[in-house]
Amino acid sequence: MNPDLRRRTLPAIIYVVVIVGASLVGNLWALVLIQVFSLICIYEFISNSFKEGDQAISGRYVVGIILLGALLINLVHNEYIWKALLWMTTAVYTYNTGLIMSRGSSVFSHGNVLMSAIALALMPFLLSVHQLMLPGMFHYTLLGVFIILWLNDAGAYFVGRAVGRNKIHPTISPGKTWEGWIGGVLLGLGTAWIVS
């Protein structure tokens, strides 16, 4: 077995067991799991957005976004707040895309990290919380989304290793290739069709 694949396998198995277990038990455990993941994701996002030596600033942002995230999770069922978050996310994506296309470099200045953390790291979790608060069996849909993500990732990894030649962005992720990306998208779409 490839050493890189062996290193990824055990954490992946634990990750899958935790997510499948929480999803099958019901909405409450899925909600707890989402909140834990959102905190980890926010911490990683903000920590990686600052250069070495900016830990003090990074720490303040992490605390701020965690408090804001906790507040939003409790208010996300409010229709007006939800619409405002969707509009804000659209604006942040548009702004960041424009910066990437014009500069071709990192978009995360100090002033942009907080809004980007909400739109890129927190918003997917808020969407899940929003759905879990509605009546129904959303935890099964959530599990379906995770299955699509896992197989998309697996497709990108294996196709990229087998036939990947053209790098997407070597300075950010040296191993990612366009061929792997296409393989991941195709497997993800096929999985989405089966799951649906």
Phi and psi restraints in degrees (value plus and minus 20) as a CYANA .aco file:
   2 ASN   PHI     -78.4   -38.4
   2 ASN   PSI     112.2   152.2
   3 PRO   PHI     -77.2   -37.2
   3 PRO   PSI     -57.8   -17.8
   4 ASP   PHI     -84.9   -44.9
   4 ASP   PSI     -61.3   -21.3
   5 LEU   PHI     -87.1   -47.1
   5 LEU   PSI     -59.6   -19.6
   6 ARG   PHI     -83.1   -43.1
   6 ARG   PSI     -60.4   -20.4
   7 ARG   PHI     -84.8   -44.8
   7 ARG   PSI     -52.0   -12.0
   8 ARG   PHI    -104.2   -64.2
   8 ARG   PSI     -42.0    -2.0
   9 THR   PHI     -86.1   -46.1
   9 THR   PSI     -71.4   -31.4
  10 LEU   PHI     -81.8   -41.8
  10 LEU   PSI     -69.4   -29.4
  11 PRO   PHI     -78.6   -38.6
  11 PRO   PSI     -57.0   -17.0
  12 ALA   PHI     -85.0   -45.0
  12 ALA   PSI     -60.8   -20.8
  13 ILE   PHI     -83.6   -43.6
  13 ILE   PSI     -65.2   -25.2
  14 ILE   PHI     -81.2   -41.2
  14 ILE   PSI     -64.9   -24.9
  15 TYR   PHI     -78.5   -38.5
  15 TYR   PSI     -66.7   -26.7
  16 VAL   PHI     -84.2   -44.2
  16 VAL   PSI     -65.6   -25.6
  17 VAL   PHI     -79.7   -39.7
  17 VAL   PSI     -64.1   -24.1
  18 VAL   PHI     -83.9   -43.9
  18 VAL   PSI     -66.5   -26.5
  19 ILE   PHI     -88.1   -48.1
  19 ILE   PSI     -65.3   -25.3
  20 VAL   PHI     -82.9   -42.9
  20 VAL   PSI     -63.9   -23.9
  21 GLY   PHI     -80.0   -40.0
  21 GLY   PSI     -68.8   -28.8
  22 ALA   PHI     -84.5   -44.5
  22 ALA   PSI     -56.9   -16.9
  23 SER   PHI     -89.8   -49.8
  23 SER   PSI     -58.2   -18.2
  24 LEU   PHI     -96.0   -56.0
  24 LEU   PSI     -48.2    -8.2
  25 VAL   PHI     -88.6   -48.6
  25 VAL   PSI     -57.6   -17.6
  26 GLY   PHI     124.8   164.8
  26 GLY   PSI     158.7   198.7
  27 ASN   PHI     -80.7   -40.7
  27 ASN   PSI     -58.3   -18.3
  28 LEU   PHI     -82.0   -42.0
  28 LEU   PSI     -68.1   -28.1
  29 TRP   PHI     -88.9   -48.9
  29 TRP   PSI     -54.9   -14.9
  30 ALA   PHI     -82.8   -42.8
  30 ALA   PSI     -59.2   -19.2
  31 LEU   PHI     -83.7   -43.7
  31 LEU   PSI     -64.1   -24.1
  32 VAL   PHI     -81.8   -41.8
  32 VAL   PSI     -65.1   -25.1
  33 LEU   PHI     -80.3   -40.3
  33 LEU   PSI     -63.7   -23.7
  34 ILE   PHI     -81.7   -41.7
  34 ILE   PSI     -61.4   -21.4
  35 GLN   PHI     -86.4   -46.4
  35 GLN   PSI     -58.6   -18.6
  36 VAL   PHI     -84.0   -44.0
  36 VAL   PSI     -66.9   -26.9
  37 PHE   PHI     -81.0   -41.0
  37 PHE   PSI     -59.7   -19.7
  38 SER   PHI     -83.4   -43.4
  38 SER   PSI     -59.6   -19.6
  39 LEU   PHI     -84.7   -44.7
  39 LEU   PSI     -63.3   -23.3
  40 ILE   PHI     -82.9   -42.9
  40 ILE   PSI     -64.6   -24.6
  41 CYS   PHI     -83.4   -43.4
  41 CYS   PSI     -64.1   -24.1
  42 ILE   PHI     -82.4   -42.4
  42 ILE   PSI     -65.0   -25.0
  43 TYR   PHI     -79.2   -39.2
  43 TYR   PSI     -67.6   -27.6
  44 GLU   PHI     -84.2   -44.2
  44 GLU   PSI     -63.3   -23.3
  45 PHE   PHI     -80.1   -40.1
  45 PHE   PSI     -70.3   -30.3
  46 ILE   PHI     -90.9   -50.9
  46 ILE   PSI     -61.4   -21.4
  47 SER   PHI     -79.8   -39.8
  47 SER   PSI     -58.3   -18.3
  48 ASN   PHI    -102.7   -62.7
  48 ASN   PSI     -28.3    11.7
  49 SER   PHI    -107.3   -67.3
  49 SER   PSI     -31.2     8.8
  50 PHE   PHI    -130.6   -90.6
  50 PHE   PSI     131.3   171.3
  51 LYS   PHI     -96.6   -56.6
  51 LYS   PSI     148.6   188.6
  52 GLU   PHI     -78.3   -38.3
  52 GLU   PSI     116.1   156.1
  53 GLY   PHI      77.3   117.3
  53 GLY   PSI     -26.9    13.1
  54 ASP   PHI    -121.3   -81.3
  54 ASP   PSI       4.4    44.4
  55 GLN   PHI     -79.4   -39.4
  55 GLN   PSI     -56.4   -16.4
  56 ALA   PHI     -84.0   -44.0
  56 ALA   PSI     -64.7   -24.7
  57 ILE   PHI     -85.9   -45.9
  57 ILE   PSI     -64.3   -24.3
  58 SER   PHI     -77.8   -37.8
  58 SER   PSI     -63.2   -23.2
  59 GLY   PHI     -81.2   -41.2
  59 GLY   PSI     -62.8   -22.8
  60 ARG   PHI     -83.5   -43.5
  60 ARG   PSI     -61.0   -21.0
  61 TYR   PHI     -84.7   -44.7
  61 TYR   PSI     -61.9   -21.9
  62 VAL   PHI     -80.9   -40.9
  62 VAL   PSI     -68.2   -28.2
  63 VAL   PHI     -81.0   -41.0
  63 VAL   PSI     -65.2   -25.2
  64 GLY   PHI     -81.0   -41.0
  64 GLY   PSI     -66.2   -26.2
  65 ILE   PHI     -91.0   -51.0
  65 ILE   PSI     -52.1   -12.1
  66 ILE   PHI     -86.3   -46.3
  66 ILE   PSI     -63.5   -23.5
  67 LEU   PHI     -84.4   -44.4
  67 LEU   PSI     -63.1   -23.1
  68 LEU   PHI     -84.6   -44.6
  68 LEU   PSI     -62.1   -22.1
  69 GLY   PHI     -80.9   -40.9
  69 GLY   PSI     -62.4   -22.4
  70 ALA   PHI     -82.2   -42.2
  70 ALA   PSI     -59.5   -19.5
  71 LEU   PHI     -86.2   -46.2
  71 LEU   PSI     -66.6   -26.6
  72 LEU   PHI     -85.5   -45.5
  72 LEU   PSI     -56.8   -16.8
  73 ILE   PHI     -79.8   -39.8
  73 ILE   PSI     -55.0   -15.0
  74 ASN   PHI    -100.9   -60.9
  74 ASN   PSI     -38.5     1.5
  75 LEU   PHI    -129.3   -89.3
  75 LEU   PSI     -20.9    19.1
  76 VAL   PHI     -87.3   -47.3
  76 VAL   PSI     -37.1     2.9
  77 HIS   PHI     -96.6   -56.6
  77 HIS   PSI     -33.4     6.6
  78 ASN   PHI     -92.1   -52.1
  78 ASN   PSI     105.9   145.9
  79 GLU   PHI     -79.1   -39.1
  79 GLU   PSI     -61.3   -21.3
  80 TYR   PHI     -91.2   -51.2
  80 TYR   PSI     -60.9   -20.9
  81 ILE   PHI     -85.1   -45.1
  81 ILE   PSI     -60.7   -20.7
  82 TRP   PHI     -82.2   -42.2
  82 TRP   PSI     -64.5   -24.5
  83 LYS   PHI     -84.5   -44.5
  83 LYS   PSI     -60.1   -20.1
  84 ALA   PHI     -82.2   -42.2
  84 ALA   PSI     -60.6   -20.6
  85 LEU   PHI     -83.9   -43.9
  85 LEU   PSI     -60.6   -20.6
  86 LEU   PHI     -84.4   -44.4
  86 LEU   PSI     -62.7   -22.7
  87 TRP   PHI     -85.7   -45.7
  87 TRP   PSI     -61.0   -21.0
  88 MET   PHI     -83.0   -43.0
  88 MET   PSI     -62.3   -22.3
  89 THR   PHI     -82.3   -42.3
  89 THR   PSI     -63.7   -23.7
  90 THR   PHI     -79.5   -39.5
  90 THR   PSI     -63.5   -23.5
  91 ALA   PHI     -83.8   -43.8
  91 ALA   PSI     -63.1   -23.1
  92 VAL   PHI     -85.3   -45.3
  92 VAL   PSI     -64.3   -24.3
  93 TYR   PHI     -80.0   -40.0
  93 TYR   PSI     -64.6   -24.6
  94 THR   PHI     -83.1   -43.1
  94 THR   PSI     -65.8   -25.8
  95 TYR   PHI     -82.2   -42.2
  95 TYR   PSI     -67.7   -27.7
  96 ASN   PHI     -85.8   -45.8
  96 ASN   PSI     -57.8   -17.8
  97 THR   PHI     -82.6   -42.6
  97 THR   PSI     -62.6   -22.6
  98 GLY   PHI     -81.3   -41.3
  98 GLY   PSI     -61.3   -21.3
  99 LEU   PHI     -84.9   -44.9
  99 LEU   PSI     -63.7   -23.7
 100 ILE   PHI     -82.8   -42.8
 100 ILE   PSI     -62.9   -22.9
 101 MET   PHI     -89.3   -49.3
 101 MET   PSI     -54.1   -14.1
 102 SER   PHI    -103.7   -63.7
 102 SER   PSI     -54.3   -14.3
 103 ARG   PHI    -123.0   -83.0
 103 ARG   PSI     -52.2   -12.2
 104 GLY   PHI      48.3    88.3
 104 GLY   PSI       2.7    42.7
 105 SER   PHI    -158.6  -118.6
 105 SER   PSI    -191.8  -151.8
 106 SER   PHI     -80.9   -40.9
 106 SER   PSI     121.1   161.1
 107 VAL   PHI    -121.9   -81.9
 107 VAL   PSI     -19.3    20.7
 108 PHE   PHI    -115.4   -75.4
 108 PHE   PSI      60.8   100.8
 109 SER   PHI    -101.3   -61.3
 109 SER   PSI     148.8   188.8
 110 HIS   PHI     -75.6   -35.6
 110 HIS   PSI     -60.1   -20.1
 111 GLY   PHI     -91.8   -51.8
 111 GLY   PSI     -38.6     1.4
 112 ASN   PHI    -120.8   -80.8
 112 ASN   PSI     -33.0     7.0
 113 VAL   PHI     -86.4   -46.4
 113 VAL   PSI     -64.4   -24.4
 114 LEU   PHI     -81.4   -41.4
 114 LEU   PSI     -70.1   -30.1
 115 MET   PHI     -85.2   -45.2
 115 MET   PSI     -58.9   -18.9
 116 SER   PHI     -87.4   -47.4
 116 SER   PSI     -56.4   -16.4
 117 ALA   PHI     -83.1   -43.1
 117 ALA   PSI     -59.4   -19.4
 118 ILE   PHI     -87.5   -47.5
 118 ILE   PSI     -67.1   -27.1
 119 ALA   PHI     -93.1   -53.1
 119 ALA   PSI     -61.2   -21.2
 120 LEU   PHI    -114.0   -74.0
 120 LEU   PSI     -56.2   -16.2
 121 ALA   PHI    -120.5   -80.5
 121 ALA   PSI     -58.5   -18.5
 122 LEU   PHI    -111.9   -71.9
 122 LEU   PSI     -55.8   -15.8
 123 MET   PHI     -79.2   -39.2
 123 MET   PSI     -62.0   -22.0
 124 PRO   PHI     -79.0   -39.0
 124 PRO   PSI     -56.3   -16.3
 125 PHE   PHI     -91.2   -51.2
 125 PHE   PSI     -59.2   -19.2
 126 LEU   PHI     -82.9   -42.9
 126 LEU   PSI     -56.5   -16.5
 127 LEU   PHI     -81.4   -41.4
 127 LEU   PSI     -63.6   -23.6
 128 SER   PHI     -83.9   -43.9
 128 SER   PSI     -63.3   -23.3
 129 VAL   PHI     -82.4   -42.4
 129 VAL   PSI     -63.0   -23.0
 130 HIS   PHI     -76.9   -36.9
 130 HIS   PSI     -63.9   -23.9
 131 GLN   PHI     -91.7   -51.7
 131 GLN   PSI     -58.5   -18.5
 132 LEU   PHI     -85.9   -45.9
 132 LEU   PSI     -44.1    -4.1
 133 MET   PHI    -100.5   -60.5
 133 MET   PSI     -32.3     7.7
 134 LEU   PHI    -101.7   -61.7
 134 LEU   PSI     134.5   174.5
 135 PRO   PHI     -83.7   -43.7
 135 PRO   PSI     124.7   164.7
 136 GLY   PHI     111.5   151.5
 136 GLY   PSI    -183.8  -143.8
 137 MET   PHI    -136.6   -96.6
 137 MET   PSI      31.8    71.8
 138 PHE   PHI     -83.8   -43.8
 138 PHE   PSI     -42.7    -2.7
 139 HIS   PHI     -80.2   -40.2
 139 HIS   PSI     -48.9    -8.9
 140 TYR   PHI     -91.4   -51.4
 140 TYR   PSI     -59.5   -19.5
 141 THR   PHI     -82.6   -42.6
 141 THR   PSI     -60.9   -20.9
 142 LEU   PHI     -79.7   -39.7
 142 LEU   PSI     -62.6   -22.6
 143 LEU   PHI     -81.7   -41.7
 143 LEU   PSI     -60.5   -20.5
 144 GLY   PHI     -79.8   -39.8
 144 GLY   PSI     -61.3   -21.3
 145 VAL   PHI     -82.6   -42.6
 145 VAL   PSI     -63.4   -23.4
 146 PHE   PHI     -82.0   -42.0
 146 PHE   PSI     -60.7   -20.7
 147 ILE   PHI     -81.5   -41.5
 147 ILE   PSI     -62.5   -22.5
 148 ILE   PHI     -81.1   -41.1
 148 ILE   PSI     -65.4   -25.4
 149 LEU   PHI     -82.4   -42.4
 149 LEU   PSI     -63.4   -23.4
 150 TRP   PHI     -82.1   -42.1
 150 TRP   PSI     -65.2   -25.2
 151 LEU   PHI     -93.9   -53.9
 151 LEU   PSI     -50.8   -10.8
 152 ASN   PHI     -80.9   -40.9
 152 ASN   PSI     -65.3   -25.3
 153 ASP   PHI     -84.4   -44.4
 153 ASP   PSI     -63.5   -23.5
 154 ALA   PHI     -83.6   -43.6
 154 ALA   PSI     -62.8   -22.8
 155 GLY   PHI     -81.6   -41.6
 155 GLY   PSI     -63.6   -23.6
 156 ALA   PHI     -83.1   -43.1
 156 ALA   PSI     -61.6   -21.6
 157 TYR   PHI     -85.4   -45.4
 157 TYR   PSI     -72.1   -32.1
 158 PHE   PHI     -92.2   -52.2
 158 PHE   PSI     -60.7   -20.7
 159 VAL   PHI     -86.8   -46.8
 159 VAL   PSI     -61.0   -21.0
 160 GLY   PHI     -81.2   -41.2
 160 GLY   PSI     -61.3   -21.3
 161 ARG   PHI     -89.7   -49.7
 161 ARG   PSI     -54.4   -14.4
 162 ALA   PHI     -97.8   -57.8
 162 ALA   PSI     -66.5   -26.5
 163 VAL   PHI    -150.8  -110.8
 163 VAL   PSI     -15.7    24.3
 164 GLY   PHI     -86.5   -46.5
 164 GLY   PSI     107.2   147.2
 165 ARG   PHI    -148.4  -108.4
 165 ARG   PSI     -59.1   -19.1
 166 ASN   PHI    -116.5   -76.5
 166 ASN   PSI      92.7   132.7
 167 LYS   PHI     -92.1   -52.1
 167 LYS   PSI     123.4   163.4
 168 ILE   PHI    -101.4   -61.4
 168 ILE   PSI     -75.9   -35.9
 169 HIS   PHI    -173.2  -133.2
 169 HIS   PSI      61.7   101.7
 170 PRO   PHI     -76.2   -36.2
 170 PRO   PSI     -51.1   -11.1
 171 THR   PHI     -92.9   -52.9
 171 THR   PSI     -47.8    -7.8
 172 ILE   PHI    -112.1   -72.1
 172 ILE   PSI     -66.5   -26.5
 173 SER   PHI    -162.5  -122.5
 173 SER   PSI      73.3   113.3
 174 PRO   PHI     -79.0   -39.0
 174 PRO   PSI     -47.7    -7.7
 175 GLY   PHI    -108.4   -68.4
 175 GLY   PSI     -31.3     8.7
 176 LYS   PHI     -98.9   -58.9
 176 LYS   PSI     110.7   150.7
 177 THR   PHI    -145.3  -105.3
 177 THR   PSI     139.8   179.8
 178 TRP   PHI     -85.4   -45.4
 178 TRP   PSI     -56.1   -16.1
 179 GLU   PHI     -83.0   -43.0
 179 GLU   PSI     -62.7   -22.7
 180 GLY   PHI     -83.7   -43.7
 180 GLY   PSI     -60.7   -20.7
 181 TRP   PHI     -79.8   -39.8
 181 TRP   PSI     -65.5   -25.5
 182 ILE   PHI     -82.5   -42.5
 182 ILE   PSI     -63.5   -23.5
 183 GLY   PHI     -79.7   -39.7
 183 GLY   PSI     -62.1   -22.1
 184 GLY   PHI     -84.6   -44.6
 184 GLY   PSI     -63.3   -23.3
 185 VAL   PHI     -82.5   -42.5
 185 VAL   PSI     -65.3   -25.3
 186 LEU   PHI     -84.1   -44.1
 186 LEU   PSI     -64.8   -24.8
 187 LEU   PHI     -86.6   -46.6
 187 LEU   PSI     -58.6   -18.6
 188 GLY   PHI     -82.3   -42.3
 188 GLY   PSI     -62.7   -22.7
 189 LEU   PHI     -85.7   -45.7
 189 LEU   PSI     -62.2   -22.2
 190 GLY   PHI     -82.1   -42.1
 190 GLY   PSI     -62.5   -22.5
 191 THR   PHI     -84.9   -44.9
 191 THR   PSI     -61.3   -21.3
 192 ALA   PHI     -80.7   -40.7
 192 ALA   PSI     -59.5   -19.5
 193 TRP   PHI     -84.0   -44.0
 193 TRP   PSI     -63.9   -23.9
 194 ILE   PHI     -86.2   -46.2
 194 ILE   PSI     -66.2   -26.2
 195 VAL   PHI     -81.6   -41.6
 195 VAL   PSI     -59.8   -19.8
